Every structure is written in structure tokens, then in C-alpha cells.
Amino acid sequence: MRLRAVAVLLAATALVAGLAAGCGGDDEPAAGEGTRRVDLILDWYPNADHAGIYGAIDEGYFADEGLDVRPSVPSDPAAALKQVGAGKAPFAISYEPEVLLARSAGIPVVAVGAIVTHPLNSVIVRTDRGIERPRDLEGKTVGIAGVPSDRPLLDAVVRHDGGDPAKVQTKNVGFDLSPALAAGKVDAVIGAYWNIELVELERRGIGARAFRLEENGVPDYDELVVVTSDDVARGQPELVRSFLRGLRRGQDWAATDQAGAVEHLVDANKDLDPDIVKEQLDMTADLLSPADEPTLTVDPAEWTAFAAWMREAGLLTKPLDAASAVTDRFVPEEPS
């Protein structure tokens, strides 16, 4: 199970060694002539959700913008926003709830584009436990990772279906959500992705289904977003625009040439199974390059609504102007 949705307020550890602010260390190869090295902190290991990023790198779309983008996997995903806010790297991939939490804690970061515009986090249940709908979780045990959002999200899903959240038990299984479900230690989990872990469980012959959050009482939100610092957004706007232009082309390409995207992802992460990634990417492609909205689009009004929900759920306890946490002014226009 990948670490994800970890509140930035809980983290203080450093990133993988050698990460520098937009430039290579002594042991790092220099960027190509005429290009600028740009570090990008991923949320976790390369997977189907990152198909657009690796497409933009390997198909040369970032290079066309004069950028040599270097992704890295953090030792602690929750520390990435602090690193970007401190100017240690210009960009990171994070999550809408965590950006809002970071902003409320005074970390000067802002989301400038969304690579996945709907929740991937979900309640995944075993089909052999008699759970046909969310209210059937009453009397069952749900595995959680122990992050602050687990219980409010779970409660919202159960309550939306007329169930009593107080009758749902939880068990902290750390970040071994999928293994715990596979082993039958819990009846369901929250925190796993319907486009990643659900596919992996089914490939292992474990019957499972997912209750998607935005279809079950949780306001829609952007699962994965591109984040930069206030300083970069204010002082280097063309860098942000160039990065997003290259990324937009990568997202659109990955959704169209899925076979090529799978190849690039497997090259980036040798632990991936090409057949599983193919299935995962097929489920993800429409989110990477939506037909009904511009690629990478962010909606500040939607962020304001989700921040209000977080406040009602007790996740946001400090005053926050949600509009300060996101901007759509850098999102590239769709090609004519």
C-alpha cells in the first residue's frame, strides 16, 4: 500500500538524499544544454496515476519547454509540501486535503493544476462479507491507516446511505491496507484507491468492490494536484506555465497512447507488472485527460466547498481562505 493522504501537520522528516532546489548536486548529471533542471517530488512510487508525468519526460514535452524534469520519491510524502514551501524544490505532487491543511498551518504552498480531478480514495470492501452498500458496514471492521481524514470520510459514506457510523468499528493497520483486506483481517478499508488497489486485489482473485467517495456523501475534490510555492508562483510564473504546458501534453498523450505510457511507467518502476498497469491506466485515462473539462483544470469554488466540508468534519480547525490554496491562472489553454 502506498503512503498517501498523510496530513502535512504530522510530518517533519527529510526527503531522499540529494534533493536540491532546482539544480543537481556534485554527483548528479547536469541538465542538457539549453534546458533547466526542475525537481519534482512525487507523492509515491511511479504508477498509473503518474502516466502523464513520465509521458511528458520521455516523449520530450518538458524538453520542448526547456525543462529537464527530475522526479523523486520522498522518504516521507507528508514532508513534500514543507520542502516546496521552503524552496527546496519548485514542484510536488500532493492532495487537495493536504494542501488545505498545509495552508491552514501557514505553509506557503499553492495548487496550480490537477492531474487527477476526482477522488481515487475509496472504501473498498470484500464481497464475501455481505457488504452490498455502505450502510452494511454497520457491525463490520474497517481498516484505516490512522490519518486524520480516515474517520470523517468513512462516517460520511456510511451516514449518506442511512447507516449509523457509530456502529462501524475501525482497526488501525498502518499503511498495509490492501494486505490486511486480502488476508481477511478486516472487512473493508478506507484509504486505498479504486483504480490501483482494487485492480491488484481482483488480480489476486479476491472479490472486492469500491464505494467511491464523491458518489457517497463526500464533496468532489481533486485527488492529485501539482503544487508550488507562493514564491515560485509569484516570482517565476513562466516556469509554472512551462511546466504545466509540458505536463498537459503528457497527460493527453498518456490517455491516448496507453501502451506507450505503460512502457514508460515500467521503465521508471521495475516493480510494476505491465498487465496490471495496463488495466489500471485504462481505468485512469479519462481522469488524466477529461473529455468534459480542460486537462489539469482546478476549480477554486470547488476547493472552497471542500474546505467548508473539512471544517464541518473537524479536519480544519484554523481559519483559512481556501482561495489562497489554489489558483487556475496557470492552467494551459486547450489546443485549438
BELUR-V87051 format. One record per pair of residues at least 12 apart in sequence whose C-alpha atoms are under 6 Angstrom apart, sorted by the first residue. I is the first residue (numbers start at 0). J is the second residue. If there is no record, write none. Layout:
BEGIN
i->(I/I)
j->(J/J)
END
This chain:
BEGIN
i->(0/0/5/5/6/7/7/10/10/11/14/14/15/15/19/20/20/21/21/21/21/22/30/34/34/34/35/35/36/36/37/37/38/38/38/39/39/39/39/40/40/40/41/41/41/41/42/42/42/43/44/45/47/50/50/51/51/51/54/55/55/55/60/61/64/83/84/84/84/84/89/90/90/91/91/92/92/93/93/94/94/94/95/103/107/107/108/108/108/109/109/109/109/109/110/110/110/111/111/111/112/112/112/112/112/113/113/113/113/113/113/114/114/114/114/115/115/115/115/116/117/117/117/118/119/119/120/120/120/121/121/121/121/121/121/122/122/122/122/123/123/123/123/124/124/124/125/125/125/126/126/133/134/134/134/137/137/138/138/139/140/140/140/140/141/141/141/141/141/142/142/142/142/142/142/143/143/143/143/143/144/144/144/144/145/155/156/156/159/194/195/240/244/250/250/251/254/297/299/303)
j->(174/175/77/146/97/77/101/77/78/78/73/74/73/74/87/87/88/36/37/38/88/36/67/65/66/67/66/67/67/68/67/68/68/69/88/69/70/90/91/70/71/91/71/72/91/92/76/92/93/72/72/268/280/253/260/249/250/253/249/245/246/249/245/245/241/228/106/107/108/228/227/226/227/225/226/224/225/223/224/222/223/224/221/319/228/229/227/228/229/226/227/228/324/325/225/226/325/225/226/326/224/225/295/296/297/223/224/225/295/296/297/223/224/287/295/222/223/286/287/221/220/221/222/222/192/193/190/191/192/189/191/192/210/211/212/188/189/209/210/187/188/208/209/187/207/208/186/206/207/206/207/157/157/160/162/166/167/166/167/167/168/169/185/186/169/185/186/187/188/169/170/171/172/185/188/170/171/172/188/189/171/172/173/174/171/216/215/216/216/279/279/329/331/287/288/288/284/327/322/321)
END
